[in-house]
Amino acid sequence: MPSTNTRIFLVRHGATVLTAEDRFAGATDVPLSDEGREQAGRLAMRLRSEKISAIYASPLGRTVETAGILAGPHGIEVRLRDGLREISHGRWEQMTRREVEAQFADEAAEWDRDPYTFAPEGGESGLAVTARALPVLLDIVRAHPAQNVLVVSHKATIRLLLSSLLGFDPRRYRDNLDQLPAALNIVDFKDPSHARLTLFNDTSHYAAAGMALPDVPTARLSKWWDAAGKR
């Protein structure tokens, strides 16, 4: 019996030229690295036999390129949605965390306490990102009943979307949820109000490329996680 659910393949873009430097680059338009293209290519191979009806992406270059690689086996045009873009870090953009803590100590401390409602000067809060990204995702679900859809977005945006859909405390999204480059998440929607997370942060396609499996996170989440890992 055919499924009546809408299945969203929610994908983070592949690694970029700044990924290894661990810089704030939410609004900065940086390209994929060669590693990121390899990651996206392996995920495209993994999903090539899936019946994909549409592909949506954030308009930033790294998501557009990732989506284009994923679209290749399906011959589908990528549709851009601005609401899916990454969180803007304002004046922190392109700075390392250490640089931010040195120059904007008060802002960094407040962000650690509550990254959902706080925004650095010129940037966005997690709440603001949720307010623009969630309606876009739910509109996609409404537009594609009983279909499979690929949505390519960003680390913080995906974690905030999942927090909202699943009822997690969004103030803890950085502490409790990770999202690796080219990670695959699957969210099944009975309807726009009822979602089930079926797969989370999966990178098993890395192994198919001969890449190492992901390490236990040490610097990808929050200061709380990093400190806990050093005990």
N, C-alpha and C positions, 0 to 999 in steps of 0.2 A: 504494500500500500504506500503510495507516495507521501512524503512528509509534507505537512502544512506549515512547518516552521521556516523562518528565514534564518539562514546560517551566515554569520558574519565572520570572515577570516580577517582578523584584526592584526595588522603587521606593523612592527616598528621598522623604519628604514635601516639599511645596512650601515656598517661602520663608516665614519667620515675621516677626513684628514686631521680632524681635531680630537677624535675619540680618545686616542692614547694620551693626549695632553690634559684630559679631564678639565676642560674649560667650559664656562657658561657660554653656550652658543645656541640658545633657543631661537632667537629671531635672526641670528646671523646665518646668511645663506652660504653654507659650506658644501662642497661636493663630496660624493662618496670617494672613499679610498679604493685601491685595487682589492683590498680584503673585503670591503663592503660590497663591491660588485660580485665578487666570488660568492659571498654569503647569499646575496639576492638571487644569483643564478642557480645555486643549489636549492633554494626554496622554490624557485620557479619549476625546477625539475620535479620536486616533490609534489607540487600542486598541479602538474600539467594534465593529469587525467581527471581532475575535478571539473564538474560542469559549472563554470563561472559565468554569471549573467551580466555582471557589471564590475568595474573597478573604479574606486574613488581614491583621491589622494589630497593631502595638503599641497599647497602650491609652491612650497620651498623645494629647491633643486634636489636635495638628497632624497626627498620622498617621491618627487616626480620621476627621478631616475630609477629608484627602486621599483615603483609601480610599473614603469615601462618595461623593465626586465621581467617582472611577474606577468605582465600582459602578453608578452611575446608568444607563448604557446597557445594562447586563446584568441589572438587576433582581435582584441577588444581595445577600443579607445579609452584612455584614462580620463576621467572626469575630475576636475579640480574643485575643491571646496575650501574656502578660506578658513572656515571655522575649525578645520582639522589641524591647523598649523600649531607649532610648538609654543609653549609659554615664553613670553618675552621677559628677560631679566633686566631690562632697562639699562641703567648705567653699569651694571655688572657684566654686560655682554663682552665675551672674549677674554675675560679675566679668569685666573685660577681661583679656587676657593681660598687659598692662602692669601692671595692678593686682596680679595674682597674683605676677608677678616681683618687685614692690616689697615685698609683704607676706610672701610665702612663697618666698623665693629658693631655699632648699635643696630644697624640694619641686619647684619648677619646673625646676631643673637636673636632678634625678633623673628627672623625667618626660621631659625632652628626651632623656636617655640611653637610657631604656628604658620607653616608655609601655605595653608589653605586661605587664610584671610589677609595675610600680610603680603605686600608687594614692594620690592625695592623701588627707589625713585625712577620713574619712567617705565616701570615694568608692570607685569600683571600678577595678580594673586591666583591661586589655584581655583578659587571660586569664580573668578572672571573667565578662566579657561573653560571650566565646566559649563558656565552659562552660554558660551558660544559653541562649544563642541558637542554637547549632548543633544541639542535640538537637531543639529546636522545629522548625527548618527541615527536618531529616531526617524527623521524624514527619509533617510535611506532605507530603513527597515520598512516603513510604510509604502515606499515606492517599489519594493521588490518582495511581495508576499510569496512565500514558498520557493524562494530562490537562494542561490549561493552568491555572496558578494564579497569582493576583496576591498578592504579599507586600509590604506597605508598612512600611518601617522607617526607620532613621536613619543618618546619615552614618558615625559610628564603627562602629556595629553592622554595617552592610553591608560596610564595608572589612575588618573582622575576619572576617566570614563568608567573604568571598572569599579572604582570605589563607589561611584554614584549608582551604577546599575545593580550592584550586589549589596548595597547597604553598609559598606565599610565606613568607619570613621574617616572622613577625608582629610582630617588634620594629620593622620598617620600614613598618608599614601607614600611618602618617601621612606618611612621606616619599614613598612611591612610589604611593599610590593617592588619587585625588580622587573626590569625589562631590557633584555640584551639586544644588541644590534641584530636586525633581521629575525627577531623572535616572532613566533607564530602563536596567536591566541585564537580560540574559537569561541564565539558567543552565539548560542542558539536562542532565538526569540520566538516564543509562542505568539506574541503580539508585542507592540511597542512598550507595553507595561510589564511584561514578564520575560525576563532573560535568565539564562542558565550558562555559567562559565563551564565549557566542556574541556578546554585545553588552555594552559597558561604558560607563557614565557618558554615555549618549547623551541629548542635549537638542535634537535636530533639530526637535522640536515647538515649541520657542521661536520659531523663524523663522515658523512658521505663524501665530503670534499677533502677528507684527510686532515681536517683541522682538529685541534685539541678540543675536548669537551670543556664547557665553561667551568672555571674555578668557583669555589665558594666566594661570594662577593666580599671584597675588602675595601673598595672605594667607590662603589657604584650607587649606594643608597644615601644615607644621611650620616651626619657626625655621630649620632647615637649608635648606629650600626658599627661604624668603624671603631668607636671606643669600646663597644661590647666585645668586638672580636679580638681586642688586645688584652683582655683580662687574663 
